[in-house]
Amino acid sequence: MTEGRFPIVNTDSRTGAGQLHAGLVDLLLARGTITTGPVEAALRSVARHPFVPGVPLEAAYAPDDAVVTKRDAAGMALSSASAPGVVAAMLEQLDVQPSMRILEIGAGTGYNAALLATLTGPVGHVVTLDIDQDVTDEARHALAAAGFGQVEVLTADGAHGHAPGGPYDRIIVTAEAWDLHPAWWQQLAVAGRIVVPLQVTGTTSRAVAFDRHDGHLTSRSMFSCGFLAMRGTGAQPGPALTLGEGVRLLPGESTALPEALAAALTEPSTDTWSGVSLRPGQPFQNLDLWLATTSPGFCRIVATPEAVAAGLATPAFRFGGATITNDTDSFAYLTTRPAEQAPAATPDGRPLRELGVRAHGPQADDLTATLTEQIRRWDKEHRDTSPRIDAYLKPAQPPAAAAMTVIDKPESVLTVTW
């Protein structure tokens, strides 16, 4: 175990919870998700299961599984405890130092705030916000019970931040953000960093660590992830289109979603396989960002676990799949299956998958051909490259450059350079 700055509060290793807790951190170390001593020490110090009461211990310590804690009447998730692997990766991006002031947007169960409070120490301060009173009530109770009563838990719209507690050395957003809101820029310290799951032109969110640079924000690191969308002021513009029970299309930046698309899901689907395998880690995580910046009619399909189990939709990732439409009556999206032309698994035991396209509607063949070609082009030209994202708060504008994609948001302008 790498030495950290903080003492480790040892959960009883003889209990099932203690063994699962230790095993989770050991696995994240072996994967390379945890790379620093302080993050390791914080994760060993704070048990996760007290923050997800009623959940089986195996689920509480599953490395790649979020725990949904609140759903709406239609069964769509509204709040959750993020997967531990994602939590650890974002903490590494954030690089919290002792005595820092930290703003968390999206309180969830309070688990992440407890980790942040451990990292910043007794001299620092953590403020965590959530839009739902019941969520903040439960997070406050869990934090107090775990010994983190010093964390300030507030019910507020995250898009507005919390100016009285700023400026913040670090801001972390734990909900998918459609835009970078002015309050976040204003409340971030001059040398501060913000880590945010940013939705770029309708794509699955990318957890991006932004630092200030010459009057704008520039990405320092990013990885693919899935988060529940922000609500309130920060909600994604434009309504989602319901395709079937538990299946929706989320609009892209300028993608219209005509009602006729809803009927396409009732059409027989076609599955086409690309021959391109997915390997866990960096080599594939920017595929959907590539598709979002190159494919017209880009949007995203999301489905509940029940809809996936029933075969209504099979998105490539549990948190949704990149999708293109013909703007009328057909759509196609990324899906996967076990890779047939590759080893059964990677050295750490995670299986390889083959990318494919599932399509519905009268123009399914044309959309399949378009999406398959883009998958293969990404595999050939961009699998091993990582883009840079720069953000400018309006009215500031980026300099002109032919190599970048410009994405106009309501409050900011993003550029993506490969």
C-alpha positions in Angstrom: 0.0 0.0 0.0 1.3 3.4 -0.9 1.7 5.8 2.0 -0.8 8.7 2.1 -1.1 11.9 4.1 -3.9 10.6 6.3 -4.2 7.7 8.8 -6.2 4.8 7.6 -9.3 4.0 9.7 -9.2 0.3 9.4 -12.6 -1.3 9.0 -12.6 -4.8 10.6 -10.8 -6.9 8.0 -12.4 -10.0 9.5 -15.9 -8.9 8.5 -17.4 -9.3 5.0 -17.6 -5.5 4.6 -14.0 -5.0 5.6 -12.8 -7.7 3.2 -14.9 -6.3 0.3 -13.8 -2.8 1.1 -10.1 -3.7 1.1 -10.6 -5.8 -2.1 -12.2 -3.0 -3.9 -9.3 -0.6 -3.2 -6.8 -3.3 -4.1 -8.5 -3.9 -7.4 -8.6 -0.2 -8.3 -4.9 0.0 -7.5 -4.2 -3.0 -9.7 -6.2 -1.5 -12.6 -4.2 1.8 -12.3 -7.3 3.8 -11.4 -5.8 4.8 -8.1 -2.4 6.4 -8.8 -1.6 8.5 -5.7 -1.2 7.8 -2.0 -3.7 10.3 -0.7 -6.5 9.0 -2.9 -5.7 5.4 -1.8 -5.7 6.4 1.8 -9.0 8.2 1.6 -10.7 5.3 -0.2 -9.4 2.9 2.5 -10.4 5.2 5.3 -14.1 5.8 4.2 -16.3 2.7 4.0 -19.0 2.9 1.2 -21.7 0.6 2.6 -22.9 3.0 5.3 -23.8 5.5 2.6 -25.9 3.0 0.6 -28.0 1.3 3.4 -30.1 -1.6 2.4 -27.8 -2.5 -0.5 -26.1 -5.9 -0.4 -22.4 -5.5 0.5 -21.3 -7.1 -2.8 -23.2 -4.3 -4.7 -21.9 -1.6 -2.3 -18.3 -2.6 -3.2 -18.7 -3.5 -6.9 -16.1 -1.4 -8.7 -18.1 -0.5 -11.8 -21.6 -0.3 -10.5 -23.5 2.8 -9.5 -26.3 2.4 -7.0 -29.5 4.2 -7.9 -31.0 5.8 -4.8 -34.0 7.7 -6.3 -36.2 7.2 -9.4 -39.0 9.2 -11.0 -42.5 7.8 -11.7 -41.4 6.4 -15.0 -38.5 4.5 -13.4 -35.8 6.8 -14.7 -32.9 7.3 -12.2 -32.8 10.8 -10.5 -30.0 10.3 -8.0 -27.3 7.7 -7.4 -24.0 6.7 -5.7 -21.5 6.8 -8.5 -19.5 3.7 -9.3 -16.4 3.5 -7.0 -14.0 3.3 -10.0 -15.4 6.5 -11.4 -15.2 8.2 -8.0 -11.6 7.2 -7.7 -10.7 8.4 -11.2 -12.3 11.8 -10.6 -10.6 12.2 -7.3 -7.3 11.6 -9.0 -8.2 14.2 -11.6 -9.2 16.7 -9.0 -5.8 16.5 -7.1 -7.1 17.8 -3.7 -4.5 19.2 -1.4 -4.7 19.8 2.4 -6.6 22.9 3.5 -8.4 23.4 0.1 -11.9 24.8 -0.2 -14.0 22.5 -2.3 -17.5 22.7 -3.9 -19.3 19.5 -4.9 -22.3 19.8 -7.1 -24.5 16.7 -6.7 -24.5 15.5 -3.1 -25.8 12.0 -3.9 -25.4 9.8 -0.8 -22.6 11.9 0.8 -19.9 9.3 0.1 -17.9 11.5 -2.2 -18.1 14.5 0.1 -16.7 12.3 2.9 -13.7 11.4 0.6 -13.2 15.0 -0.2 -13.3 16.0 3.4 -10.7 13.3 4.2 -8.4 14.6 1.4 -8.6 18.3 2.3 -8.3 17.6 6.0 -9.5 19.5 9.1 -8.3 22.9 7.9 -10.1 22.6 4.5 -13.8 22.9 3.9 -16.2 21.0 1.7 -19.6 22.3 0.5 -21.9 19.9 -1.3 -25.1 20.8 -3.0 -28.1 19.0 -4.4 -31.4 20.2 -5.9 -33.6 17.7 -3.9 -34.3 18.3 -0.2 -34.7 14.6 0.5 -31.3 13.8 -1.1 -29.5 16.5 1.0 -31.4 15.4 4.2 -30.2 11.8 3.7 -26.6 12.8 2.7 -26.4 15.1 5.8 -27.5 12.3 8.1 -25.1 9.8 6.5 -22.2 12.2 6.7 -22.9 13.0 10.4 -23.2 9.3 11.3 -19.8 8.6 9.6 -18.1 11.4 11.5 -18.1 14.1 8.7 -20.5 16.5 10.3 -18.2 19.4 9.3 -19.3 19.0 5.6 -21.7 21.8 4.6 -24.7 20.2 2.9 -27.1 22.6 1.1 -30.2 22.3 -1.0 -29.7 24.4 -4.0 -29.6 24.5 -7.8 -26.1 23.4 -8.7 -25.8 25.6 -11.7 -25.6 28.6 -9.4 -22.9 27.1 -7.1 -22.6 28.7 -3.7 -20.9 32.0 -3.8 -20.6 32.6 0.0 -18.2 29.7 0.3 -16.0 30.7 -2.6 -13.6 31.1 -4.2 -13.0 27.4 -4.4 -9.7 25.8 -5.1 -11.5 22.8 -6.5 -15.0 22.3 -8.0 -16.3 18.8 -8.8 -19.6 18.2 -10.6 -21.1 14.8 -10.1 -24.0 15.1 -12.5 -23.8 15.3 -16.3 -23.5 19.0 -17.3 -24.8 20.3 -20.6 -22.8 23.6 -20.2 -20.2 25.3 -18.0 -22.2 27.8 -16.1 -21.0 31.3 -15.3 -21.2 30.8 -11.6 -18.7 28.0 -11.8 -16.2 30.3 -13.6 -16.8 33.1 -11.1 -16.5 30.9 -8.0 -13.3 29.0 -9.1 -10.1 30.4 -7.7 -7.5 31.8 -10.1 -5.3 28.7 -9.8 -8.3 26.4 -9.4 -9.4 23.3 -11.2 -12.9 22.1 -12.1 -13.7 18.4 -12.9 -17.0 18.0 -14.6 -18.8 15.2 -16.6 -19.4 17.4 -19.6 -21.8 16.5 -22.3 -20.3 17.6 -25.6 -22.8 18.0 -28.5 -25.1 15.4 -27.1 -22.5 12.7 -26.5 -22.1 10.6 -23.4 -20.3 12.7 -20.8 -16.6 13.0 -20.5 -15.2 13.6 -17.1 -12.9 16.5 -17.9 -10.4 18.2 -15.6 -10.2 21.9 -16.6 -7.5 24.4 -15.5 -7.5 28.1 -16.2 -5.2 29.1 -19.0 -4.9 32.6 -20.6 -8.5 33.6 -19.7 -10.2 30.3 -20.7 -10.3 26.7 -19.5 -8.3 24.0 -21.1 -8.5 20.3 -20.4 -5.8 18.5 -18.6 -7.3 15.0 -18.6 -10.5 13.3 -19.5 -12.1 9.9 -19.5 -15.4 8.4 -20.6 -18.1 8.0 -17.9 -21.8 8.0 -17.4 -23.7 10.3 -15.0 -27.3 11.2 -14.4 -28.1 14.5 -16.1 -28.3 17.8 -14.1 -31.7 19.1 -13.4 -32.9 22.6 -12.7 -31.2 25.5 -14.5 -28.5 23.2 -15.8 -30.9 20.7 -17.4 -30.3 19.8 -21.0 -32.4 21.9 -23.4 -34.9 20.1 -25.5 -37.1 17.2 -24.4 -36.1 13.6 -24.6 -38.1 11.5 -27.0 -39.7 8.3 -25.6 -39.2 5.4 -28.0 -40.7 2.7 -25.8 -41.1 1.8 -22.2 -37.8 2.7 -20.5 -36.1 3.8 -23.8 -35.4 7.4 -24.7 -33.4 9.4 -27.2 -31.6 12.5 -25.8 -31.2 15.3 -28.3 -27.8 16.5 -29.5 -26.8 20.1 -29.8 -28.8 20.8 -32.9 -30.5 17.5 -33.6 -34.3 17.6 -33.9 -36.1 14.5 -32.7 -39.3 14.1 -34.7 -42.1 12.0 -33.2 -41.9 9.6 -36.2 -38.6 8.3 -34.7 -40.6 6.8 -31.8 -42.3 4.4 -34.2 -38.9 3.1 -35.5 -38.3 1.1 -32.3 -41.3 -1.1 -33.2 -39.6 -2.0 -36.5 -37.4 -5.1 -36.6 -33.8 -4.3 -35.8 -30.7 -5.1 -37.8 -27.3 -5.8 -36.1 -24.0 -5.3 -38.0 -20.6 -6.0 -36.6 -17.6 -3.9 -37.3 -14.7 -6.1 -36.5 -13.4 -3.4 -34.1 -12.8 -4.6 -30.6 -13.1 -2.6 -27.4 -10.3 -2.8 -24.8 -10.8 -1.4 -21.3 -9.0 1.9 -20.9 -8.0 4.9 -23.0 -7.8 3.4 -26.4 -11.6 3.4 -26.9 -13.0 5.9 -24.5 -13.0 8.8 -27.0 -15.0 7.0 -29.7 -18.3 8.6 -28.9 -16.7 12.1 -28.7 -15.3 11.4 -32.2 -18.7 10.4 -33.4 -20.3 13.4 -31.9 -18.0 15.8 -33.7 -18.2 14.1 -37.1 -21.6 12.6 -37.5 -24.7 14.5 -38.5 -27.9 13.7 -36.6 -26.0 12.7 -33.5 -27.9 12.0 -30.3 -27.9 9.4 -27.5 -30.1 6.5 -26.6 -30.6 5.6 -22.9 -32.5 2.7 -21.5 -33.4 1.4 -18.1 -32.0 -2.0 -16.9 -35.5 -3.5 -17.4 -35.6 -2.3 -21.0 -32.2 -3.7 -21.7 -33.1 -7.0 -20.1 -36.3 -7.2 -22.3 -34.2 -6.6 -25.4 -35.9 -3.3 -26.3 -32.5 -1.6 -26.6 -28.9 -2.8 -26.2 -26.7 0.4 -25.9 -22.9 -0.2 -26.0 -22.5 1.1 -22.5 -24.8 0.8 -19.4 -25.2 4.6 -19.4 -26.3 4.9 -23.0 -25.1 4.7 -26.6 -24.0 7.1 -29.3 -26.8 7.3 -31.9 -27.3 8.9 -35.3 -30.7 9.6 -37.0 -31.8 10.6 -40.5 -33.9 13.3 -38.8 -37.1 11.6 -39.9 -37.9 8.0 -39.3 -34.8 5.9 -38.6 -31.9 5.7 -36.2 -28.8 3.6 -35.5 -26.7 3.2 -32.4 -23.6 1.6 -31.0 -23.9 -1.8 -29.5 -21.5 -4.5 -28.5 -21.1 -8.3 -28.2 -18.3 -10.5 -26.9 -15.3 -10.2 -29.3 -14.9 -13.3 -31.4 -11.6 -12.5 -33.0 -9.7 -11.6 -29.9 -8.5 -13.1 -26.6 -11.3 -13.8 -24.2 -10.2 -11.2 -21.7 -7.5 -8.6 -20.8 -4.9 -9.5 -18.2 -7.0 -8.0 -15.4 -9.9 -10.3 -16.3 -12.2 -7.8 -18.0 -13.7 -9.2 -21.3 -13.2 -7.7 -24.7 -16.2 -6.6 -26.7 -16.7 -6.1 -30.4 -18.4 -2.9 -31.6 -21.5 -3.1 -33.7 -24.5 -1.1 -34.9 -28.1 -1.8 -34.2 -30.5 0.1 -36.5 -34.3 0.6 -36.8 -36.5 2.1 -39.4 -36.8 2.3 -43.2 -33.3 3.9 -43.6 -31.6 1.5 -41.3 -29.1 0.2 -43.9 -27.9 3.7 -44.9 -27.4 4.7 -41.2 -25.6 1.4 -40.4 -23.2 2.0 -43.3 -22.5 5.5 -42.1 -21.9 4.6 -38.5 -19.9 1.5 -39.2 -17.5 3.5 -41.5 -17.0 6.1 -38.7 -16.2 3.3 -36.2 -13.6 1.9 -38.5 -12.2 5.4 -39.3 -11.8 6.1 -35.6 -10.1 2.7 -35.1 -7.6 3.5 -37.8 -6.9 7.2 -37.2 -7.9 8.1 -33.6 -8.0 5.1 -31.3 -4.7 6.0 -29.8 -5.1 9.8 -29.8 -6.7 12.0 -27.2 -8.5 15.3 -28.0 -8.1 18.6 -26.2 -11.2 20.5 -25.1 -11.0 24.3 -24.5 -13.8 26.3 -23.1 -14.5 30.1 -23.3 -17.1 31.9 -21.3 -19.2 34.1 -23.5 -18.8 36.7 -24.8 -15.2 35.5 -25.2 -14.6 33.5 -28.4 -11.9 31.0 -29.4 -9.3 31.8 -32.0 -10.0 30.5 -35.5 -8.3 27.2 -36.3 -9.1 24.7 -39.1 -8.3 21.6 -37.0 -10.9 22.1 -34.3 -14.6 21.6 -34.0 -16.4 24.6 -32.5 -19.5 23.8 -30.3 -21.7 26.8 -29.3 -23.4 26.4 -25.9 -25.8 28.8 -24.3 -23.2 30.1 -21.8 -19.9 29.0 -23.3 -18.1 28.0 -26.5 -16.2 24.7 -26.6 -13.6 23.6 -29.1 -12.5 20.1 -29.6 -9.0 19.6 -31.2 -7.8 16.1 -32.2 
